[in-house]
Amino acid sequence: MDLSFTPAEQAFRQEVASFLEKELPPAIRRKVLDGLHVSPQDTVQWQKILHRKGWGGPNWAKEFGGTGWDPVRQYIFEEESAAAGAPRLLPFGLKMVGPVIQRFGNAAQQQRHLPRILAADDWWCQGYSEPGAGSDLASLKTRAERRGDHYVVNGQKTWITLAQHANWIFCLVRTDPAAKPQAGISFLLIDMKTPGVEVRPITMLDEGHEVNEVWFEDVVVPVENLVGEENKGWTYAKFLLGHERTNIAGIGSSKRELARLKRVAAQETKHGRPLDQDPFFAARLAQVEIELMALEITNLRVLSAEAERRAPGPEASLLKIKGTEIQQALSELMVLAVGPSGLPFRREALDGAFAGPALEPPYAAPLAATYCNLRKASIYGGSNEIQKNIITQMILGL
């Protein structure tokens, strides 16, 4: 296998790097590179900049307004964006519900929703998990009862990321309670402004408000918001989960954080010797880098499958497992690298609004919060234990 980039691909990489250097707002770049809080306005601003360039849908086909880039160019774009300090593109529209609507939605749904996703006019969130249905998603209980030309939705979703900013949510709902669990589920698009939708915040370990509960009480949803066929939502859900798990791997951002960790570890400590000269730390650093290199190759395989319009298979689960483990390992090593400076934590430090001797060096301020926040990475999107079961079943047939 030839893993080298062609001259055309190298030229594309330079084009992306030049665009990022010119168009990425410095204030947003600084936030990302320093590990500070990126506001919803920052995320929307960057998506609109990309949209004006025609790069709003890096993973979308041209027929739907995307770039039509092949897997290698998608990979180069994400790698360069992460390295430059570009904020993460909102995955819920671009990498989750967007591909589902493209594959399974009707023409009216495609014309209504896809352009607004690209232009960042709509902010989507994902309504999958419930208090009793996380990793065992097929046991969900949120009910959608058909009444003429609409559904009436009642139930609760939980751990809904950034729902406080969203104006649309895509939901798995039970439309046939008598069917076996996977067969009685449908995929609905719900306007968050509909009466009966309530968002309740969940405060995280890092004191942030990133996730929420979303309650539905007699929420009226037009039948035209049903994606595909009624009771076939499990098929669409599996398709989406493959894309979600691929995105969770976060290879570009992990490469950026690895480079930052190397810079920190190469600095002289109070005891004189740089940390990367410590055999124990150097061995852990090398192990993470090796695992990240292997993950890159797996990611390219998954992108190649998507280019052939094949849904990600067990490779998506591998990406999810190793990607989140690497993210957690990097955050742990960063805290170790800064020593006691990584222990103090004030929430306002994530907004760049706090500084003081206790938080020196400045880049240490958000590290404790990042470490705590990333504990959830091996759970969401299907826990890593569940992913290992999927790999066992799909590859070993057990």
C-alpha positions in Angstrom: 0.0 0.0 0.0 1.4 3.4 -1.1 0.6 5.8 1.7 2.4 8.8 0.2 0.4 11.7 -1.2 0.4 12.5 -4.9 1.6 15.9 -6.1 -2.0 16.9 -6.7 -2.9 16.1 -3.1 0.2 18.0 -1.8 -1.0 21.0 -3.8 -4.4 20.6 -2.3 -2.9 20.5 1.2 -1.1 23.8 0.5 -4.3 25.3 -0.8 -6.1 24.4 2.4 -3.2 25.6 4.6 -3.2 29.0 2.7 -6.9 29.4 3.1 -6.8 28.7 6.8 -3.9 31.1 7.3 -5.9 33.8 5.6 -9.5 33.2 6.6 -9.4 31.6 10.1 -10.1 34.4 12.6 -7.1 34.8 14.9 -9.4 35.0 18.0 -10.9 31.7 17.2 -7.6 30.1 16.4 -6.2 31.2 19.7 -9.1 29.7 21.6 -8.7 26.3 19.9 -4.9 26.1 20.2 -5.0 27.2 23.9 -7.8 24.7 24.8 -10.2 27.5 25.7 -14.0 27.5 25.3 -15.2 28.0 21.7 -18.6 29.7 21.7 -21.6 28.8 19.5 -21.1 32.0 17.7 -17.5 31.0 16.9 -18.6 27.7 15.5 -21.4 29.3 13.3 -19.0 32.0 12.1 -16.4 29.5 10.9 -19.1 27.3 9.2 -20.4 30.3 7.3 -16.8 31.2 6.2 -16.4 27.7 4.8 -19.8 27.8 3.2 -18.9 31.0 1.3 -15.7 29.3 0.0 -17.8 26.3 -1.1 -16.2 24.1 1.5 -19.2 23.9 3.9 -19.8 20.2 3.3 -16.3 18.5 3.1 -17.8 15.0 3.2 -20.9 15.7 1.0 -21.4 15.0 -2.6 -21.6 17.9 -5.0 -25.2 17.1 -5.9 -26.1 18.1 -2.3 -24.0 21.2 -2.2 -20.8 19.6 -0.9 -17.3 19.6 -2.1 -17.3 16.2 -3.7 -13.8 15.6 -2.2 -12.5 12.1 -2.3 -11.5 10.5 1.1 -7.9 11.6 0.9 -8.8 15.3 0.4 -11.4 15.0 3.2 -8.6 13.7 5.4 -6.2 16.4 4.4 -8.7 19.1 5.1 -9.6 17.8 8.6 -5.9 17.4 9.4 -4.9 20.8 8.3 -7.9 22.4 10.0 -7.1 20.8 13.3 -3.5 21.8 13.1 -4.3 25.4 12.3 -6.7 25.7 15.2 -10.0 25.7 13.4 -13.0 24.9 15.5 -14.6 21.5 15.2 -17.4 21.5 12.6 -20.7 20.7 14.1 -21.1 16.9 13.5 -24.8 16.6 14.2 -25.9 18.2 10.9 -22.8 17.7 8.7 -21.8 14.2 9.6 -24.9 12.6 11.1 -28.4 13.7 10.1 -27.1 15.2 6.8 -25.8 11.9 5.4 -29.0 10.2 6.6 -31.3 12.7 4.8 -29.1 12.4 1.7 -29.4 8.6 1.7 -32.9 7.9 3.0 -34.7 11.3 2.9 -37.1 12.4 0.2 -36.5 15.2 -2.2 -38.6 17.7 -0.1 -36.5 16.9 3.0 -33.3 17.3 1.1 -34.3 20.6 -0.4 -35.5 22.0 2.9 -32.8 20.9 5.3 -29.5 20.3 3.5 -28.8 23.9 2.3 -29.6 25.2 5.8 -27.1 22.8 7.4 -24.3 23.9 5.0 -25.1 27.6 5.7 -25.2 27.1 9.5 -28.8 28.4 9.5 -29.9 25.4 11.5 -28.2 23.9 14.5 -29.1 20.2 15.0 -28.8 17.9 18.0 -29.1 14.2 18.4 -32.1 12.5 20.2 -31.0 8.9 20.7 -30.1 8.1 24.3 -32.7 7.8 27.1 -32.3 7.2 30.8 -32.9 3.4 30.3 -31.6 3.2 26.7 -28.0 4.3 26.2 -25.8 1.5 25.0 -28.9 -0.7 24.7 -30.6 1.8 22.3 -33.2 -0.6 21.0 -34.9 -0.4 24.4 -35.9 3.2 23.9 -39.4 4.2 25.1 -40.1 7.7 23.7 -43.4 7.1 21.9 -44.7 8.7 18.6 -48.3 7.9 18.0 -49.7 8.5 14.5 -52.8 10.6 14.4 -53.8 11.4 10.8 -51.2 13.7 9.2 -49.1 14.1 12.3 -47.4 12.2 15.2 -47.8 13.0 18.9 -44.5 12.5 20.7 -44.1 11.8 24.4 -40.9 10.8 26.3 -37.5 11.9 27.4 -34.0 12.0 25.8 -30.8 12.5 27.8 -27.2 13.4 27.4 -28.2 15.6 24.4 -25.1 17.5 23.4 -25.6 21.3 22.9 -29.4 21.0 22.8 -29.6 24.4 24.4 -28.3 25.9 21.1 -30.2 23.7 18.7 -33.4 24.6 16.7 -33.8 21.0 15.3 -33.4 17.5 16.8 -33.4 14.2 15.0 -34.9 11.5 17.1 -35.4 7.8 17.4 -39.0 7.1 18.5 -41.1 4.0 19.1 -44.0 3.9 16.6 -45.0 0.2 17.1 -44.7 -0.9 20.7 -46.0 -4.4 19.7 -43.1 -5.1 17.4 -39.7 -6.5 18.5 -37.5 -3.7 19.8 -35.5 -2.9 16.6 -38.5 -3.3 14.3 -40.8 -0.7 15.9 -38.5 2.4 15.7 -38.8 5.4 13.4 -36.6 8.3 12.6 -38.2 11.8 13.1 -37.1 15.3 12.5 -38.5 17.6 15.2 -38.5 21.4 15.3 -37.2 22.4 18.8 -39.6 25.4 18.9 -42.6 23.1 18.8 -44.8 23.5 21.9 -44.1 20.7 24.4 -40.4 20.5 23.8 -38.4 21.3 27.0 -34.6 21.4 27.4 -33.2 20.9 30.9 -29.4 21.4 31.5 -27.1 18.8 33.0 -24.0 20.2 34.7 -20.9 18.3 34.0 -17.9 17.3 36.2 -16.0 20.3 34.7 -18.9 22.6 35.8 -19.8 23.1 32.1 -23.2 22.9 30.5 -22.6 20.7 27.5 -25.3 18.1 27.7 -29.0 18.2 28.5 -32.2 16.3 29.0 -34.9 17.0 26.4 -38.5 16.3 27.3 -41.4 15.8 24.9 -45.0 16.3 26.1 -47.7 15.9 23.4 -45.3 17.3 20.8 -47.1 17.5 17.4 -44.7 16.5 14.5 -45.9 16.5 10.9 -45.8 13.1 9.1 -43.7 14.8 6.5 -40.9 14.9 9.0 -40.6 11.1 9.0 -37.4 10.0 7.3 -37.8 6.9 5.2 -40.4 4.4 6.2 -42.2 4.1 9.5 -40.7 1.4 11.8 -37.5 1.2 9.7 -35.6 3.8 11.8 -33.2 1.2 13.2 -31.6 0.8 9.8 -31.1 4.5 9.5 -29.8 4.7 13.1 -27.1 2.1 12.4 -26.1 4.0 9.3 -25.8 7.2 11.4 -24.0 5.6 14.2 -21.2 4.4 11.9 -20.6 8.0 10.8 -20.8 9.3 14.5 -18.2 6.7 15.7 -15.9 7.6 12.8 -16.2 11.3 13.8 -15.6 10.6 17.5 -12.1 9.2 16.6 -10.9 12.8 16.3 -7.6 12.0 14.6 -6.8 15.5 13.5 -7.3 17.1 16.9 -5.3 14.2 18.5 -2.4 15.0 16.2 -2.6 18.6 17.2 -2.6 17.7 20.9 0.2 15.3 20.4 2.3 18.0 18.8 1.5 20.4 21.7 2.4 17.7 24.2 5.7 17.2 22.5 6.4 20.9 22.8 5.6 21.0 26.5 7.6 17.8 27.2 10.7 19.3 25.4 10.8 22.3 27.7 13.1 22.3 30.7 11.5 21.5 34.0 12.3 23.1 37.4 14.7 20.2 37.9 16.5 21.0 34.6 15.9 18.0 32.4 13.1 18.1 29.9 10.4 15.6 30.6 10.7 13.8 27.2 14.1 12.6 28.4 12.5 10.7 31.2 12.4 7.0 30.0 9.0 6.3 31.6 7.3 9.4 30.1 9.1 9.1 26.7 7.9 5.4 26.5 4.2 6.4 27.1 4.5 9.3 24.6 5.9 7.0 21.9 3.2 4.4 22.6 0.4 7.0 22.1 2.1 8.2 18.9 2.4 4.7 17.4 -1.3 4.0 18.2 -2.3 7.3 16.6 -0.4 6.4 13.4 -2.1 3.0 13.2 -5.5 4.7 13.8 -4.9 7.0 10.8 -4.5 4.1 8.5 -7.8 2.6 9.7 -9.5 5.9 9.3 -8.4 6.1 5.6 -9.9 2.6 5.1 -13.2 3.8 6.5 -13.2 6.9 4.3 -12.6 4.7 1.3 -15.6 2.6 2.2 -17.7 5.8 2.4 -16.5 6.9 -1.0 -17.9 3.7 -2.4 -21.2 4.4 -0.6 -20.7 1.6 1.8 -21.7 2.2 5.4 -18.8 1.9 7.9 -18.4 -1.6 9.3 -16.5 -2.9 12.3 -13.7 -0.4 11.5 -16.0 2.4 12.8 -16.1 0.7 16.2 -12.3 0.3 16.1 -11.9 4.0 15.4 -14.3 4.9 18.2 -12.4 2.7 20.8 -8.9 3.7 19.9 -9.7 7.3 19.1 -11.3 7.9 22.5 -8.5 6.0 24.3 -5.9 8.1 22.6 -7.7 11.3 23.5 -7.9 10.3 27.1 -4.2 9.3 27.2 -3.1 12.6 25.7 -5.1 14.6 28.2 -3.6 12.6 31.0 -0.1 13.0 29.7 -0.6 16.8 29.4 -1.7 17.0 33.0 1.4 15.0 34.0 3.6 17.2 31.9 2.6 20.4 33.6 2.7 18.9 37.1 1.0 20.9 39.9 0.2 23.7 37.4 -2.5 21.4 36.0 -4.3 21.0 39.2 -6.0 24.4 39.9 -9.2 24.9 38.0 -11.5 27.8 37.6 -14.4 27.7 35.1 -13.7 31.2 33.9 -10.2 30.1 32.8 -11.8 28.3 29.9 -13.1 31.6 28.6 -9.7 33.2 29.0 -11.1 35.5 31.7 -8.9 34.4 34.5 -5.1 34.4 35.0 -2.8 34.3 37.9 0.4 32.9 39.3 -1.4 29.6 40.3 -2.3 29.0 36.7 1.1 29.4 35.2 2.0 28.4 32.5 -1.1 29.9 30.8 -1.8 26.9 28.7 -2.2 24.8 31.9 -5.4 26.6 32.9 -7.9 24.4 31.0 -6.1 21.0 31.3 -7.9 19.7 34.4 -11.2 20.5 32.9 -10.3 18.9 29.6 -9.1 15.8 31.4 -12.4 15.5 33.3 -14.5 16.2 30.3 -12.8 13.5 28.2 -13.7 10.8 30.7 -17.0 10.6 28.9 -15.5 10.0 25.5 -15.3 6.2 25.9 -19.0 6.1 26.9 -20.9 8.3 24.4 -21.6 7.1 20.9 -21.9 3.6 22.3 -19.6 2.6 25.1 -16.3 1.1 24.2 -17.4 -2.1 25.9 -20.4 -2.3 23.5 -18.1 -1.5 20.5 -15.9 -4.6 21.5 -19.1 -6.7 21.4 -19.9 -5.3 17.9 -16.4 -6.2 16.7 -16.7 -9.7 18.2 -20.0 -10.3 16.4 -19.1 -8.7 13.0 -15.6 -10.1 12.6 -15.5 -13.3 14.7 -19.2 -14.2 14.3 -19.5 -14.9 18.1 
